[in-house]
């Protein structure tokens, strides 16, 4: 690995290995931004990794009132899963339990396209016969009576098979505080990029994993090569100066969206310099044989 | 394509051949020879109109008559503009495209409409969008905007789609509705929503008397009203304005299924 230097930060000449995923987007509106955000946060909770959560989800963007179907403040959320049936299951469960239940919300398709997932078409039965179907401008909505009025939910939402999960950046710093600062800056830049999310808490994962484990039951275990506390005891990927490592995982609706987010995150982290932020930035891969998408950091440099 | 009326017809004339898809690919001579169905003497297009070839996707008929039936019948795309009055069945069974009538339209305009957009600048006569005798359902899709008023039973047996009447409507607006949306911005005649099963009938004011088989529902700030207002804004700001505030609702017709609703601005009932 030949090092590349940007603003004094060493950037590994490596690549992030990412996978094909199925994804959808939803637009949640509510009486005000606070409640739109609450519904979005609740429905994207416990959705950090498909390994343990079944799906990955996050907030993509605030949607202004003039861009929502009902003229109320909105939030766009993205959901990713490994298969269409798995995605359908999680969309239905999460919208049913987290958006339908949230005061004043409505839920619309956040993605067009020929292929669809059921949204209101699955949830309408909650109306117990009092649900009302309406078609406006070629879109199909369900009005489901609930205790604060009506839950309006679009019949279907678009499904994309072009989605990519697992784009990533690994930020390595000389202190925990500096690494966190770099990660926060990178996440802020990624949040601003469209059509992509960072599904981990606050966008950041501290427990990067490798495939497999010494324990047969585990599919994934700690990425020991990147644990600073094991440096010296294992075949470490770290230099002695690295005290803390954080990873940002990125899922996007298209490979281009993932690349753009990684580019934005890389630039924001590198802009802090090696003292204030990360001294070194790398990316995680499995040798390139598992995932179809390879995002080379060399191609994404600021 | 431009058809200029030579003189007012002295019999009923079926203008259904004059749609973009039926004229598509025809030469001027072929168009002039098209026989138009009439009630008495045979008639060709050239007998009635001076024809000029222009964009084939846009048919303009300059000069109308209440004897012009089936204008834009079954059209699926493109545009037909009738600068004048229309007779019976204007836009019947349209599936797409845009039909604009710059005058009044006769009975059963938009009958059995499946899709597309029909705008009537004047008034529509009775049974706007309604089914003909023997048909089970009326309009099943598309949008109809009437800038003037409408006769009796607009939206009869409406199954899907949107009808906006910016003026007044005759008796039994939205009668026997199966679903869909009818909006009356002016005054509605007797017993609106008569025997409606499902669907939405938006009125500007509380009908007097209130149909006896409708019951008051909760209303308030309905998200659906906002959606509908947004969808209406480009076509009829007047109709959109009806839906911007708090709404009052009535369910009915309880004489049948009772899953329809009459919706009106809350202030209007005070």
Interface residues (C-beta under 8 A of the other chain):
Chain A: X29 X69 X70 X71 X72 X106 X130 X132 X133 X134 X135 X136 X137 X141 X143 X149 X150 X152
Chain B: X141 X160 X161 X162 X179 X181 X198 X200 X218 X220 X221 X222 X223 X224 X226 X227 X228 X229 X230 X231 X259 X261
